[in-house]
Amino acid sequence: MLTIGEVAKEVGINIGAIRFYERKGLLKPATRNEQNNRLYTDDDLSWLVFIKCLRETGMSVEEIKKYYDKVNEGTSTLPERIKLIEDQKQKLLEDIEEKKAQLVHLEEKLKRYYRGENY
C-alpha cells in the first residue's frame, strides 16, 4: 500500500489532484490506515497513471468519468470504451499534426531572421 504522497510522486501529479479525482468519482475512495491517511494499491497507481495520460491528451474530467463508469460496468462496455479511446486517439493525432504545422511556421520565421530579414 502506498501513501498519497508516494503515489503523487510516482505518478507525477500533486496530492490535490488525487483528492480531486476521488471527489469527482474517477478513483475509488482510498482505504485509510490507523492515522486516517489514505492508502492506495498498485492498481490505483496504474489507474492514476492512465488518468494522467488521458488528461495530457486533452480528455476532460467528465469524459474520463464516463470512461471509468464504463470500466466499472464490465466487459459488456468494451465497444463503448474502445470508441472513447479511439476518438481521443484521433483528437491527439490531429493535435500532433497541428503542432507540426506550427513548428514549420516557427522554423520558417527563424530562417528569415537568420538571413537578416526583419519580419
C-alpha positions as CSV (number, residue, x, y, z in Angstrom):
1,M,0.0,0.0,0.0
2,L,1.2,3.5,-0.9
3,T,0.5,6.8,0.8
4,I,-1.0,9.7,-1.1
5,G,2.4,11.4,-1.2
6,E,4.2,8.3,-2.6
7,V,1.5,7.9,-5.2
8,A,1.7,11.6,-6.2
9,K,5.5,11.4,-6.5
10,E,5.3,8.1,-8.5
11,V,2.6,9.4,-10.9
12,G,4.0,12.9,-11.2
13,I,0.9,14.7,-10.1
14,N,0.1,16.7,-6.9
15,I,-1.8,15.4,-3.9
16,G,-4.6,17.8,-4.6
17,A,-5.2,16.3,-8.0
18,I,-5.5,12.8,-6.4
19,R,-8.1,14.1,-3.9
20,F,-9.9,15.9,-6.7
21,Y,-10.1,12.7,-8.8
22,E,-11.5,10.9,-5.7
23,R,-14.2,13.6,-5.2
24,K,-15.1,13.5,-8.9
25,G,-15.6,9.7,-8.8
26,L,-12.6,8.9,-11.1
27,L,-10.9,6.9,-8.4
28,K,-12.4,4.7,-5.7
29,P,-12.1,6.1,-2.2
30,A,-8.8,5.1,-0.7
31,T,-8.6,2.8,2.3
32,R,-7.3,4.5,5.4
33,N,-4.8,3.4,8.0
34,E,-5.0,3.9,11.8
35,Q,-3.8,7.6,11.4
36,N,-6.6,8.1,8.8
37,N,-4.0,8.5,6.0
38,R,-5.1,7.5,2.5
39,L,-3.6,4.3,1.2
40,Y,-3.5,3.2,-2.4
41,T,-2.9,-0.1,-4.2
42,D,-0.8,-0.7,-7.3
43,D,-4.0,-0.9,-9.3
44,D,-4.9,2.6,-8.0
45,L,-1.4,3.8,-9.1
46,S,-1.8,2.3,-12.6
47,W,-5.2,3.9,-13.0
48,L,-3.9,7.3,-11.9
49,V,-1.1,6.9,-14.5
50,F,-3.7,6.3,-17.1
51,I,-5.8,9.3,-15.9
52,K,-2.8,11.5,-16.2
53,C,-2.2,10.2,-19.7
54,L,-5.8,10.9,-20.7
55,R,-5.7,14.4,-19.2
56,E,-2.4,15.1,-21.1
57,T,-4.2,14.1,-24.4
58,G,-6.8,16.7,-23.6
59,M,-9.6,14.4,-22.4
60,S,-11.9,16.2,-19.9
61,V,-12.6,15.0,-16.4
62,E,-16.2,14.4,-17.5
63,E,-15.1,12.2,-20.3
64,I,-12.7,10.3,-18.1
65,K,-15.6,9.8,-15.6
66,K,-17.7,8.4,-18.4
67,Y,-14.9,6.0,-19.4
68,Y,-14.3,5.0,-15.7
69,D,-18.0,4.3,-15.2
70,K,-18.0,2.0,-18.3
71,V,-14.9,0.2,-17.0
72,N,-16.8,-0.5,-13.7
73,E,-19.8,-1.8,-15.7
74,G,-17.7,-4.7,-17.0
75,T,-16.7,-6.2,-20.3
76,S,-20.1,-5.6,-21.9
77,T,-19.0,-1.9,-22.3
78,L,-15.8,-2.8,-24.2
79,P,-17.2,-1.4,-27.6
80,E,-18.1,1.9,-26.0
81,R,-14.7,2.1,-24.2
82,I,-12.9,1.3,-27.5
83,K,-14.8,4.1,-29.2
84,L,-14.0,6.6,-26.4
85,I,-10.3,5.8,-26.7
86,E,-10.2,5.7,-30.5
87,D,-11.9,9.1,-30.5
88,Q,-9.3,10.5,-28.1
89,K,-6.5,9.0,-30.2
90,Q,-7.9,10.7,-33.3
91,K,-8.0,14.1,-31.5
92,L,-4.4,13.6,-30.3
93,L,-3.3,12.8,-33.9
94,E,-5.0,15.9,-35.1
95,D,-3.3,17.9,-32.4
96,I,0.1,16.5,-33.4
97,E,-0.4,17.5,-37.0
98,E,-1.4,21.0,-35.9
99,K,1.7,21.2,-33.7
100,K,3.9,20.0,-36.6
101,A,2.4,22.8,-38.8
102,Q,3.1,25.4,-36.1
103,L,6.7,24.1,-35.8
104,V,7.2,24.5,-39.6
105,H,5.9,28.1,-39.3
106,L,8.3,28.9,-36.5
107,E,11.2,27.3,-38.4
108,E,10.4,29.4,-41.4
109,K,10.3,32.6,-39.3
110,L,13.7,31.7,-37.8
111,K,15.2,31.2,-41.2
112,R,14.1,34.7,-42.3
113,Y,15.6,36.1,-39.1
114,Y,18.9,34.3,-39.6
115,R,19.0,35.8,-43.1
116,G,18.6,39.3,-41.5
117,E,15.1,39.9,-42.6
118,N,13.0,42.0,-40.1
119,Y,9.6,40.3,-40.4
